[in-house]
Amino acid sequence: MDQQRLIDWLAKHPIFKSQDLKAYLKSERMTYMHLKRLLKDEKIQKLPFNLYGVLNHDGKLITSVEDIACGVNDDAYIVGLYACRFHGIIVDDLDTIMIGVEKAFKSVEIEGVLFKPKQEPKRAHLVEAEGRRYTAYLDTVLDLIEYVDKWLSLDTFLIALSSACVLKTEDLLARLAKRNKHILYQKCGFLAEIGQLKVTNQPVFINACLKQIGGSSRFFSKEAKNTGTYVKKWQMVVPESLFHQ
């Protein structure tokens, strides 16, 4: 095979699986030979998830961790803080990338970033752009609120939330209804009431949330268990620091 043709193919496929190269070469034997030679010459690097990444002249991967995450399988997508970045929501430097998958995998580190699965049914609303898949804007904001304890400190959470756009009340309520979690209604309603979650129709949103909070008292976050104040209206213990924003 013409060497230049292979170089051109690699330039268009900075991350690939052996079956991708096999489909191009139409030969299992040639695929094995080229992979072996490319690895020996340090032109490519073998990665987890049966992936290969093309290396530059300095021996560095030319692909990004986001592209690797979406290459885990044909349906994998980015969830959480890395998804926030795609949407322009402010988050700190990240050392973990959450990947939405139906079948979990063992967490693994690549390029100094921990690849961690979030096992769940495939989301109905995803953004697909430039070969990358990630959660839609509304879901990304709701994930941020729902999993604040797992992903962020309260201070960094509030910075992220303050950078989010104004959300359309009808769309947000529809998405909350699909999740159907009392605690999420409590958190979102309270945050909207104190102005931290920006919605187009605050009174309508707050009233709708109040009807869905259930009959149990809950904690906003782990911090609330130590320095929290009970808010009767929302049947929720809220971190003291939230009252001083």
C-alpha positions, 0 to 999 in steps of 0.5 A: 500500500502507498505509504502516503495514502496511509499517512493521509488516512491517519491524518483524518483519523487521529483516533481509531480502532483496528476495525476502522483501519481494516475496513480501509485496508480491506485486509486483516493481515495488512492491518496487523502489519501496519499497526505493528509497524506504526507502534514500533515507529511510535507513530501511534499509541495503543489506548484503553477501549481498543483505541489507537491514537496518532502521535505528533512529532513530539510523541504526544497524542494529537487527539483530545481527551474529549474525543477519546471519551466519545470513542469509548463506544458508538453511543458514549457521551460526555456528562458533567463538568466537561459537558459544562465546558462545551456549553460555556459554563465556568468550571475549574481545571478538571482531572476527571471526565464522566462518560455516559454509557449503558454498560460500565467500564473500569475507570482508567487514566489517560493523559493525566485525566481519569475516565470514569463511567456514569452508567445510565440509559442513553439520554434522549437529548444529546448534542452531537458536534464535530464527532463529539457527543455531550449532554444538552444544556438543560440536562447539563445544568440539572446534572450540576445541581443534582450531583453538586456533592460529587463534583464540586465544592459549594463555592465552585458550584455557585460560580458555575451556576452563575455563569449559566444562561437564563432557562426557559421555565416551560422547558426546564419543568418538562425536563424536571418532570422526566427526572421525577425527583423530589429533591431536584424540585426542592433544590431548583425551586430554592435556587430559583427563589434566591436568584441563583438559578435564572429562569424566565418566569420565576413565580410560575417555576417556584409554584410548580416546584413547590407542588412536586417536593413531596412530604419528606425533609431533605438536605441540599448537600453534605455541607448542610448537615454540618452548617445548615438551616431548615427552610420550612417552605422547601422542607430542606436543610440548606447550607448557611453560606447560601443565605449570604450570596 
